[in-house]
Amino acid sequence: MLQLRTSDEVVYTYQRKLQRQIQWDMALRQAMPVLSGLFLYGLTRRLKTYTPFDVMYFAVPYAYVNYGTFMVMQKHLYECGYPAHPLIQQMRTEVINKTCYKYPQIVKNEIEYIHAKLHNFEEEKSDATDSDTIDTKYEREFRTGHVTTDYARLLTKQAGVAVTKSVENEIDSGIEINKRFKIIVDEGEVYLQCIDSFEDVFQISRDVVEHLELTEILDPFIFESHKDIVNALFQVYYDLSQNYLQKCYYDLKDKDERLKQSDLK
């Protein structure tokens, strides 16, 4: 996003915002690169005679530590707020799609941010009266899907079913459990409500994860149902992102075009 060439004013303004942010973050973190360069330079001056190229002993660690700092701080740019624009939304969606299994927290954060922006909660709280009742809740029901062989064996053992050849074949192909759960987004907060039992949906005991939040529980690389939950979160994110674009970009763009046409008349 930082290097994207564009003539779109909204994208360019957002790009400049990110560039200013990374420049400011880098400027505040110059102590470590400078100290690293001075340390190596001072060490080499004590161990060898002076040459005109000794400045490289300062420049190399300075550049290396700065590069590492830049790579770390660049990841935090994703936490900056962003305007409603199809190109920006598309690029963020591609990143989330690639990383959501490894970092489920990123999907949750995006859902909460978009829902808050979509309904302007800060403005509504300051302007609202006791009689105001604006329904901003989003909820959608999902189901877990196919269960892998290992968990199918565990379920069969827990049910006390005799493992015949037909049962063994069914286990090897996996089974469908289709346990229901609901994702609710209300006032910029994400909740997961289990319609069926918690253990059936998450494939783990509730007591083990009693004090953990949703994204700390999820491990899609171990539990198949957790993949379904992350996929459900991604679908919620995609739905809300489309609503966000429609309300804050396309509708405003159509309104501006109608105003321009009326002015021409």
SVG drawing of the C-alpha trace seen along z (x, -y; Angstrom):
<svg xmlns="http://www.w3.org/2000/svg" viewBox="-38 -24 85 79">
<polyline fill="none" stroke="black" stroke-width="0.4" points="0.0,0.0 2.9,-2.4 4.3,-2.0 1.0,-2.0 0.8,-4.4 -2.6,-6.0 -4.4,-9.1 -7.4,-8.5 -7.5,-11.3 -8.9,-9.0 -6.3,-6.3 -3.5,-8.9 -4.6,-10.6 -4.6,-7.3 -1.3,-6.4 0.2,-9.7 -1.3,-9.0 0.5,-5.6 3.8,-7.2 3.7,-9.9 2.9,-7.3 5.8,-5.1 8.2,-8.1 7.1,-9.3 7.5,-5.8 10.9,-5.4 12.0,-8.8 11.0,-7.9 13.1,-4.7 16.5,-6.0 18.2,-5.4 18.9,-1.7 20.3,-2.0 22.5,-4.9 23.8,-3.1 24.4,0.1 26.4,-1.8 28.4,-3.7 29.2,-0.6 30.6,1.3 32.5,-1.8 34.0,-2.4 35.0,1.3 36.7,1.4 38.6,-1.9 40.1,-0.2 41.0,3.0 42.5,1.6 44.1,-1.4 42.0,-4.1 41.1,-3.9 38.7,-6.1 36.3,-3.2 35.8,-2.9 32.5,-4.8 31.0,-1.7 31.3,0.0 28.8,-2.6 26.6,-2.7 26.0,1.1 24.6,1.8 22.7,-1.5 21.0,-0.5 20.5,3.1 18.7,2.2 16.7,-0.5 15.5,2.0 14.5,4.5 12.6,1.7 10.9,0.7 9.7,4.3 8.3,4.5 6.6,1.1 5.2,1.7 3.0,4.5 1.5,2.1 0.3,-0.2 -2.5,2.3 -4.0,1.1 -4.5,-2.5 -8.0,-3.5 -8.8,-3.6 -11.5,-5.2 -14.2,-3.4 -12.8,-2.7 -13.1,0.5 -9.3,0.7 -8.3,0.3 -11.0,2.8 -9.9,5.3 -6.2,5.1 -7.1,5.5 -9.4,8.4 -6.6,10.2 -4.3,9.8 -6.9,11.1 -7.8,14.0 -4.1,15.1 -3.5,14.6 -6.8,15.3 -6.0,19.0 -2.7,18.0 -4.0,14.8 -7.8,15.1 -7.5,11.9 -7.1,9.9 -10.5,10.9 -12.1,10.0 -10.5,6.6 -11.6,5.8 -15.2,6.8 -15.3,4.6 -13.7,1.6 -16.0,1.8 -19.1,2.2 -18.2,-0.8 -17.5,-2.9 -20.7,-1.6 -22.9,-2.8 -20.9,-5.8 -21.2,-4.7 -19.2,-7.6 -21.4,-10.1 -24.6,-8.2 -23.5,-8.0 -23.0,-11.7 -26.2,-12.6 -28.5,-9.8 -31.3,-10.4 -33.1,-7.9 -35.8,-7.4 -33.4,-6.5 -33.4,-2.8 -31.3,-2.1 -31.0,1.5 -27.4,2.0 -27.0,5.7 -25.7,8.1 -26.2,11.8 -25.9,14.9 -26.2,18.6 -23.4,21.0 -22.7,24.7 -19.5,26.6 -18.7,29.0 -16.6,32.1 -14.8,33.8 -11.4,35.4 -10.6,39.1 -8.8,38.6 -11.8,36.7 -14.2,39.1 -12.5,41.9 -12.7,40.0 -16.4,39.3 -17.0,43.0 -15.1,44.1 -17.0,41.7 -20.3,42.9 -19.4,46.5 -20.0,47.7 -18.5,51.1 -15.9,50.5 -17.1,52.8 -15.7,52.7 -18.5,50.4 -17.9,48.1 -14.1,48.2 -14.8,47.2 -17.0,44.3 -14.3,43.1 -11.6,43.2 -13.7,40.9 -14.6,38.6 -18.1,37.7 -20.4,34.7 -21.5,33.3 -23.0,29.9 -23.2,28.3 -24.8,24.9 -23.4,21.6 -24.2,18.0 -21.9,14.9 -23.3,11.7 -21.8,8.2 -23.3,5.6 -22.0,2.1 -18.6,2.9 -18.1,6.1 -18.0,9.7 -19.8,12.5 -20.0,16.2 -23.1,18.0 -23.2,21.8 -26.7,23.1 -25.5,26.7 -23.2,27.6 -19.8,25.8 -17.9,29.0 -19.6,30.1 -18.9,26.8 -15.3,26.3 -14.3,29.9 -12.7,29.0 -13.8,28.9 -15.3,25.6 -13.5,25.9 -10.1,25.8 -10.7,22.5 -13.0,20.9 -11.0,17.6 -9.9,17.2 -11.5,15.0 -12.6,16.4 -9.5,15.7 -7.3,17.3 -9.3,20.5 -9.2,20.9 -6.6,23.2 -7.6,24.0 -4.4,26.1 -5.5,28.6 -9.3,28.5 -11.4,28.8 -14.4,27.0 -12.1,24.0 -11.5,23.6 -15.3,23.4 -15.5,20.8 -12.7,18.7 -14.4,19.0 -17.6,17.8 -15.8,14.8 -14.4,14.0 -17.9,14.2 -19.2,11.8 -16.3,9.5 -17.0,9.6 -20.7,8.9 -20.0,5.9 -17.2,4.6 -19.7,4.6 -22.2,2.7 -19.5,0.3 -18.6,-0.3 -22.2,-0.7 -23.0,-3.2 -19.8,-5.2 -18.6,-5.1 -21.1,-4.1 -24.1,-5.9 -22.1,-9.1 -20.7,-8.9 -24.2,-8.6 -25.3,-11.5 -22.5,-13.7 -23.2,-12.8 -26.9,-13.7 -25.9,-17.0 -23.6,-17.8 -26.4,-16.9 -28.9,-19.1 -26.3,-22.0 -25.9,-21.6 -29.6,-21.9"/>
</svg>
